[in-house]
Amino acid sequence: MIEAALDVRDLAKVYSTSAGDVHALRGVDLKIVHGETLVLLGPSGSGKSTLLNILGGLDRASSGSARFQDLELTQASDRELTRYRRASVGFIFQFFNLVPSLTARENVALITEIARDPMTPEDALARVGLSDRLDHFPAQLSGGQQQRVAVARAIAKRPRLLLCDEPTGSLDSESGVRVLEAIAEVTRDVGATTMIVSHNADIAGMADRVIRFRDGRITEVERNRNKRAPREMTW
């Protein structure tokens, strides 16, 4: 039996607000194997990003279990979660979050300087096709190029888990395809387990499995029998 990289059982997240409790996750069960690529689909507020944030150690569950290999995330201390994020997790968000006063090389170096066994910034940027933009500042790059710098920054630490929250949400289709190509390539190269949250159902073609959410619950898990390269997908 293949060992799960992530094992999620009966996971719940409740936010207390002045208007009452908001149930972001309601008893989620999910097992993800090493090297698998998942695409999480569903409307806004369905729980996709909340699950990603808990699995990435950015948020805590209200109840249930979420285990990454031998680390129980729901029981981990703040220090353990910090070490986990630093050593094992790469994050890519919809907004690039690059430091505008630093070059592409320097933005990636922010991660490589604190990682245990990183790529060089030059290697990471080469993997996303930006060897000719090493010394460009974010303002000198297109939106798609900035997002590819963010991908390079995320994978430079050789993460075991790559979490992508709407990575193409602010891009045109051509730039989005190039970003997804970079994510797919580095997933193969570093052997990462990858989860991509999106509103865009068309990108589900690149997934090993597609997970559909609604109202804090997983409503459908579908194995992709005809996995496609990002360049073969249109939207």
C-alpha positions as YAML, in Angstrom:
chain: A
units: angstrom
residues:
- id: 1
  name: MET
  ca: [0.00, 0.00, 0.00]
- id: 2
  name: ILE
  ca: [1.39, 3.44, -1.01]
- id: 3
  name: GLU
  ca: [2.13, 5.64, 1.98]
- id: 4
  name: ALA
  ca: [0.14, 8.88, 2.07]
- id: 5
  name: ALA
  ca: [2.06, 12.14, 2.02]
- id: 6
  name: LEU
  ca: [-0.97, 13.82, 3.57]
- id: 7
  name: ASP
  ca: [-3.66, 12.11, 5.61]
- id: 8
  name: VAL
  ca: [-6.66, 14.28, 6.51]
- id: 9
  name: ARG
  ca: [-9.42, 12.88, 8.71]
- id: 10
  name: ASP
  ca: [-12.68, 14.53, 9.80]
- id: 11
  name: LEU
  ca: [-11.07, 17.98, 9.54]
- id: 12
  name: ALA
  ca: [-13.21, 20.94, 10.59]
- id: 13
  name: LYS
  ca: [-12.62, 24.68, 10.80]
- id: 14
  name: VAL
  ca: [-15.03, 27.09, 12.47]
- id: 15
  name: TYR
  ca: [-14.55, 30.88, 12.54]
- id: 16
  name: SER
  ca: [-16.42, 32.84, 15.18]
- id: 17
  name: THR
  ca: [-17.81, 36.16, 13.99]
- id: 18
  name: SER
  ca: [-20.17, 38.76, 15.40]
- id: 19
  name: ALA
  ca: [-22.88, 37.31, 13.16]
- id: 20
  name: GLY
  ca: [-22.27, 33.78, 14.43]
- id: 21
  name: ASP
  ca: [-20.09, 30.79, 13.63]
- id: 22
  name: VAL
  ca: [-18.88, 30.22, 10.07]
- id: 23
  name: HIS
  ca: [-18.14, 26.59, 9.21]
- id: 24
  name: ALA
  ca: [-15.35, 26.75, 6.62]
- id: 25
  name: LEU
  ca: [-14.63, 23.00, 6.71]
- id: 26
  name: ARG
  ca: [-17.07, 20.30, 7.78]
- id: 27
  name: GLY
  ca: [-15.50, 16.89, 8.33]
- id: 28
  name: VAL
  ca: [-13.08, 16.65, 5.39]
- id: 29
  name: ASP
  ca: [-11.40, 13.29, 4.71]
- id: 30
  name: LEU
  ca: [-8.61, 13.05, 2.13]
- id: 31
  name: LYS
  ca: [-5.46, 11.02, 1.47]
- id: 32
  name: ILE
  ca: [-2.82, 12.30, -0.94]
- id: 33
  name: VAL
  ca: [0.10, 10.16, -2.11]
- id: 34
  name: HIS
  ca: [3.65, 11.33, -2.72]
- id: 35
  name: GLY
  ca: [4.19, 13.11, -6.02]
- id: 36
  name: GLU
  ca: [0.49, 13.47, -6.77]
- id: 37
  name: THR
  ca: [-0.98, 16.62, -8.33]
- id: 38
  name: LEU
  ca: [-4.45, 17.60, -7.14]
- id: 39
  name: VAL
  ca: [-6.67, 20.40, -8.41]
- id: 40
  name: LEU
  ca: [-9.26, 21.65, -5.92]
- id: 41
  name: LEU
  ca: [-12.38, 23.19, -7.49]
- id: 42
  name: GLY
  ca: [-15.39, 24.91, -6.01]
- id: 43
  name: PRO
  ca: [-17.09, 28.28, -5.53]
- id: 44
  name: SER
  ca: [-15.75, 31.01, -3.26]
- id: 45
  name: GLY
  ca: [-16.21, 30.13, 0.39]
- id: 46
  name: SER
  ca: [-16.41, 26.39, -0.24]
- id: 47
  name: GLY
  ca: [-13.35, 25.60, 1.92]
- id: 48
  name: LYS
  ca: [-10.58, 25.10, -0.65]
- id: 49
  name: SER
  ca: [-8.22, 27.82, 0.55]
- id: 50
  name: THR
  ca: [-8.95, 27.05, 4.20]
- id: 51
  name: LEU
  ca: [-7.82, 23.46, 3.66]
- id: 52
  name: LEU
  ca: [-4.70, 24.66, 1.86]
- id: 53
  name: ASN
  ca: [-3.83, 27.05, 4.69]
- id: 54
  name: ILE
  ca: [-4.20, 24.32, 7.33]
- id: 55
  name: LEU
  ca: [-2.10, 21.85, 5.34]
- id: 56
  name: GLY
  ca: [0.53, 24.53, 4.82]
- id: 57
  name: GLY
  ca: [0.75, 25.31, 8.54]
- id: 58
  name: LEU
  ca: [-0.65, 28.84, 8.11]
- id: 59
  name: ASP
  ca: [-3.88, 28.15, 10.00]
- id: 60
  name: ARG
  ca: [-5.11, 25.69, 12.60]
- id: 61
  name: ALA
  ca: [-8.06, 23.34, 12.41]
- id: 62
  name: SER
  ca: [-10.85, 23.46, 14.98]
- id: 63
  name: SER
  ca: [-10.99, 19.66, 15.15]
- id: 64
  name: GLY
  ca: [-9.96, 16.54, 13.30]
- id: 65
  name: SER
  ca: [-6.56, 15.37, 12.12]
- id: 66
  name: ALA
  ca: [-4.15, 16.45, 9.37]
- id: 67
  name: ARG
  ca: [-0.87, 14.56, 9.18]
- id: 68
  name: PHE
  ca: [2.06, 15.25, 6.88]
- id: 69
  name: GLN
  ca: [4.28, 12.17, 7.01]
- id: 70
  name: ASP
  ca: [5.21, 11.91, 10.71]
- id: 71
  name: LEU
  ca: [4.03, 15.41, 11.73]
- id: 72
  name: GLU
  ca: [0.52, 15.83, 13.11]
- id: 73
  name: LEU
  ca: [-0.22, 19.41, 12.03]
- id: 74
  name: THR
  ca: [-3.23, 19.81, 14.32]
- id: 75
  name: GLN
  ca: [-1.10, 19.04, 17.39]
- id: 76
  name: ALA
  ca: [2.13, 20.79, 16.35]
- id: 77
  name: SER
  ca: [3.52, 23.75, 18.26]
- id: 78
  name: ASP
  ca: [4.06, 27.12, 16.60]
- id: 79
  name: ARG
  ca: [7.78, 26.38, 16.43]
- id: 80
  name: GLU
  ca: [7.18, 23.00, 14.78]
- id: 81
  name: LEU
  ca: [4.87, 24.58, 12.22]
- id: 82
  name: THR
  ca: [7.48, 27.24, 11.45]
- id: 83
  name: ARG
  ca: [10.11, 24.55, 10.84]
- id: 84
  name: TYR
  ca: [7.63, 22.61, 8.71]
- id: 85
  name: ARG
  ca: [6.82, 25.62, 6.52]
- id: 86
  name: ARG
  ca: [10.48, 26.52, 6.16]
- id: 87
  name: ALA
  ca: [11.73, 23.04, 5.32]
- id: 88
  name: SER
  ca: [8.88, 21.33, 3.52]
- id: 89
  name: VAL
  ca: [6.31, 23.71, 2.02]
- id: 90
  name: GLY
  ca: [6.41, 25.98, -1.01]
- id: 91
  name: PHE
  ca: [3.58, 28.52, -1.43]
- id: 92
  name: ILE
  ca: [2.32, 30.20, -4.60]
- id: 93
  name: PHE
  ca: [-0.51, 32.71, -4.30]
- id: 94
  name: GLN
  ca: [-2.65, 34.66, -6.75]
- id: 95
  name: PHE
  ca: [-0.76, 37.85, -5.96]
- id: 96
  name: PHE
  ca: [2.96, 37.60, -6.52]
- id: 97
  name: ASN
  ca: [4.16, 39.18, -3.23]
- id: 98
  name: LEU
  ca: [7.55, 40.07, -4.70]
- id: 99
  name: VAL
  ca: [9.70, 42.70, -3.02]
- id: 100
  name: PRO
  ca: [9.69, 45.56, -5.56]
- id: 101
  name: SER
  ca: [13.15, 46.86, -4.61]
- id: 102
  name: LEU
  ca: [14.80, 43.45, -5.21]
- id: 103
  name: THR
  ca: [15.66, 41.79, -8.52]
- id: 104
  name: ALA
  ca: [14.25, 38.43, -9.55]
- id: 105
  name: ARG
  ca: [17.47, 36.77, -8.36]
- id: 106
  name: GLU
  ca: [17.32, 38.58, -5.01]
- id: 107
  name: ASN
  ca: [13.63, 37.75, -4.47]
- id: 108
  name: VAL
  ca: [14.41, 34.04, -4.86]
- id: 109
  name: ALA
  ca: [17.50, 34.38, -2.65]
- id: 110
  name: LEU
  ca: [15.24, 35.42, 0.23]
- id: 111
  name: ILE
  ca: [14.23, 31.75, 0.38]
- id: 112
  name: THR
  ca: [17.50, 30.07, -0.59]
- id: 113
  name: GLU
  ca: [19.37, 31.87, 2.18]
- id: 114
  name: ILE
  ca: [17.26, 30.20, 4.89]
- id: 115
  name: ALA
  ca: [16.57, 26.79, 3.30]
- id: 116
  name: ARG
  ca: [18.53, 23.66, 4.24]
- id: 117
  name: ASP
  ca: [19.31, 22.26, 0.79]
- id: 118
  name: PRO
  ca: [18.22, 24.84, -1.76]
- id: 119
  name: MET
  ca: [18.81, 25.27, -5.45]
- id: 120
  name: THR
  ca: [20.70, 28.37, -6.43]
- id: 121
  name: PRO
  ca: [18.46, 31.30, -7.41]
- id: 122
  name: GLU
  ca: [19.90, 31.00, -10.91]
- id: 123
  name: ASP
  ca: [18.89, 27.32, -11.15]
- id: 124
  name: ALA
  ca: [15.39, 27.97, -9.83]
- id: 125
  name: LEU
  ca: [14.81, 30.82, -12.27]
- id: 126
  name: ALA
  ca: [16.19, 28.75, -15.14]
- id: 127
  name: ARG
  ca: [13.60, 26.06, -14.40]
- id: 128
  name: VAL
  ca: [10.81, 28.58, -15.01]
- id: 129
  name: GLY
  ca: [12.42, 30.01, -18.14]
- id: 130
  name: LEU
  ca: [13.74, 33.27, -16.70]
- id: 131
  name: SER
  ca: [17.51, 32.95, -17.04]
- id: 132
  name: ASP
  ca: [17.48, 36.17, -19.06]
- id: 133
  name: ARG
  ca: [15.61, 38.10, -16.36]
- id: 134
  name: LEU
  ca: [17.81, 37.47, -13.31]
- id: 135
  name: ASP
  ca: [18.60, 41.12, -12.68]
- id: 136
  name: HIS
  ca: [15.24, 42.60, -13.62]
- id: 137
  name: PHE
  ca: [13.07, 44.23, -10.96]
- id: 138
  name: PRO
  ca: [9.38, 43.25, -10.67]
- id: 139
  name: ALA
  ca: [8.29, 46.49, -12.36]
- id: 140
  name: GLN
  ca: [10.34, 45.45, -15.40]
- id: 141
  name: LEU
  ca: [8.53, 42.10, -15.71]
- id: 142
  name: SER
  ca: [5.11, 41.17, -17.06]
- id: 143
  name: GLY
  ca: [2.49, 39.71, -14.73]
- id: 144
  name: GLY
  ca: [3.22, 36.20, -16.00]
- id: 145
  name: GLN
  ca: [6.95, 36.66, -15.51]
- id: 146
  name: GLN
  ca: [6.42, 37.94, -11.98]
- id: 147
  name: GLN
  ca: [4.34, 34.89, -11.17]
- id: 148
  name: ARG
  ca: [7.07, 32.65, -12.58]
- id: 149
  name: VAL
  ca: [9.53, 34.37, -10.23]
- id: 150
  name: ALA
  ca: [7.10, 33.49, -7.42]
- id: 151
  name: VAL
  ca: [7.10, 29.87, -8.64]
- id: 152
  name: ALA
  ca: [10.91, 29.85, -8.67]
- id: 153
  name: ARG
  ca: [10.95, 31.25, -5.14]
- id: 154
  name: ALA
  ca: [8.53, 28.56, -3.97]
- id: 155
  name: ILE
  ca: [10.43, 25.63, -5.48]
- id: 156
  name: ALA
  ca: [13.97, 26.84, -4.73]
- id: 157
  name: LYS
  ca: [13.90, 25.12, -1.32]
- id: 158
  name: ARG
  ca: [13.01, 21.80, -3.06]
- id: 159
  name: PRO
  ca: [9.69, 21.55, -1.18]
- id: 160
  name: ARG
  ca: [8.03, 18.23, -0.49]
- id: 161
  name: LEU
  ca: [4.65, 19.98, -0.64]
- id: 162
  name: LEU
  ca: [3.78, 22.71, -3.18]
- id: 163
  name: LEU
  ca: [0.57, 24.63, -2.41]
- id: 164
  name: CYS
  ca: [-0.84, 26.92, -5.10]
- id: 165
  name: ASP
  ca: [-3.81, 29.18, -4.34]
- id: 166
  name: GLU
  ca: [-5.29, 30.59, -7.57]
- id: 167
  name: PRO
  ca: [-1.82, 30.83, -9.21]
- id: 168
  name: THR
  ca: [-3.33, 31.94, -12.55]
- id: 169
  name: GLY
  ca: [-6.18, 34.02, -11.14]
- id: 170
  name: SER
  ca: [-4.74, 37.40, -12.16]
- id: 171
  name: LEU
  ca: [-3.18, 36.31, -15.48]
- id: 172
  name: ASP
  ca: [-4.29, 36.13, -19.10]
- id: 173
  name: SER
  ca: [-4.59, 32.65, -20.61]
- id: 174
  name: GLU
  ca: [-1.16, 32.56, -22.28]
- id: 175
  name: SER
  ca: [0.64, 33.73, -19.13]
- id: 176
  name: GLY
  ca: [-1.45, 31.29, -17.10]
- id: 177
  name: VAL
  ca: [-0.42, 28.38, -19.30]
- id: 178
  name: ARG
  ca: [3.26, 29.26, -18.90]
- id: 179
  name: VAL
  ca: [2.89, 29.43, -15.11]
- id: 180
  name: LEU
  ca: [1.12, 26.04, -15.04]
- id: 181
  name: GLU
  ca: [3.84, 24.58, -17.27]
- id: 182
  name: ALA
  ca: [6.44, 25.80, -14.78]
- id: 183
  name: ILE
  ca: [4.50, 24.29, -11.86]
- id: 184
  name: ALA
  ca: [4.11, 20.95, -13.68]
- id: 185
  name: GLU
  ca: [7.79, 20.82, -14.63]
- id: 186
  name: VAL
  ca: [9.15, 21.61, -11.19]
- id: 187
  name: THR
  ca: [6.68, 19.18, -9.61]
- id: 188
  name: ARG
  ca: [8.26, 16.44, -11.69]
- id: 189
  name: ASP
  ca: [11.81, 17.68, -11.13]
- id: 190
  name: VAL
  ca: [11.71, 17.94, -7.35]
- id: 191
  name: GLY
  ca: [9.14, 15.20, -6.75]
- id: 192
  name: ALA
  ca: [6.76, 17.49, -4.90]
- id: 193
  name: THR
  ca: [3.21, 16.69, -3.91]
- id: 194
  name: THR
  ca: [1.22, 19.55, -5.45]
- id: 195
  name: MET
  ca: [-2.20, 21.01, -4.68]
- id: 196
  name: ILE
  ca: [-3.71, 23.73, -6.87]
- id: 197
  name: VAL
  ca: [-6.79, 25.68, -5.79]
- id: 198
  name: SER
  ca: [-8.72, 27.28, -8.65]
- id: 199
  name: HIS
  ca: [-12.09, 28.56, -9.79]
- id: 200
  name: ASN
  ca: [-11.06, 27.58, -13.31]
- id: 201
  name: ALA
  ca: [-12.37, 24.09, -14.06]
- id: 202
  name: ASP
  ca: [-10.41, 23.97, -17.32]
- id: 203
  name: ILE
  ca: [-7.08, 23.45, -15.54]
- id: 204
  name: ALA
  ca: [-8.36, 20.22, -13.97]
- id: 205
  name: GLY
  ca: [-6.92, 18.41, -16.97]
- id: 206
  name: MET
  ca: [-3.39, 18.61, -15.52]
- id: 207
  name: ALA
  ca: [-4.37, 16.88, -12.25]
- id: 208
  name: ASP
  ca: [-3.98, 13.28, -11.20]
- id: 209
  name: ARG
  ca: [-7.18, 13.80, -9.21]
- id: 210
  name: VAL
  ca: [-9.79, 16.54, -9.11]
- id: 211
  name: ILE
  ca: [-11.36, 17.37, -5.73]
- id: 212
  name: ARG
  ca: [-14.64, 19.30, -5.77]
- id: 213
  name: PHE
  ca: [-15.78, 21.34, -2.76]
- id: 214
  name: ARG
  ca: [-19.05, 22.86, -1.69]
- id: 215
  name: ASP
  ca: [-20.10, 24.32, 1.67]
- id: 216
  name: GLY
  ca: [-16.98, 23.10, 3.45]
- id: 217
  name: ARG
  ca: [-17.27, 19.51, 2.25]
- id: 218
  name: ILE
  ca: [-15.71, 17.39, -0.47]
- id: 219
  name: THR
  ca: [-18.55, 16.51, -2.81]
- id: 220
  name: GLU
  ca: [-16.63, 14.57, -5.47]
- id: 221
  name: VAL
  ca: [-13.21, 13.02, -6.04]
- id: 222
  name: GLU
  ca: [-12.44, 12.17, -9.65]
- id: 223
  name: ARG
  ca: [-9.34, 10.45, -11.01]
- id: 224
  name: ASN
  ca: [-8.16, 11.98, -14.25]
- id: 225
  name: ARG
  ca: [-7.78, 9.19, -16.79]
- id: 226
  name: ASN
  ca: [-6.59, 11.49, -19.57]
- id: 227
  name: LYS
  ca: [-4.12, 13.82, -17.91]
- id: 228
  name: ARG
  ca: [-3.09, 16.69, -20.17]
- id: 229
  name: ALA
  ca: [-0.18, 19.11, -20.36]
- id: 230
  name: PRO
  ca: [-1.06, 22.76, -19.62]
- id: 231
  name: ARG
  ca: [-0.41, 23.70, -23.27]
- id: 232
  name: GLU
  ca: [-3.19, 21.29, -24.30]
- id: 233
  name: MET
  ca: [-5.75, 23.10, -22.16]
- id: 234
  name: THR
  ca: [-7.65, 26.25, -23.12]
- id: 235
  name: TRP
  ca: [-9.75, 28.76, -21.24]
...
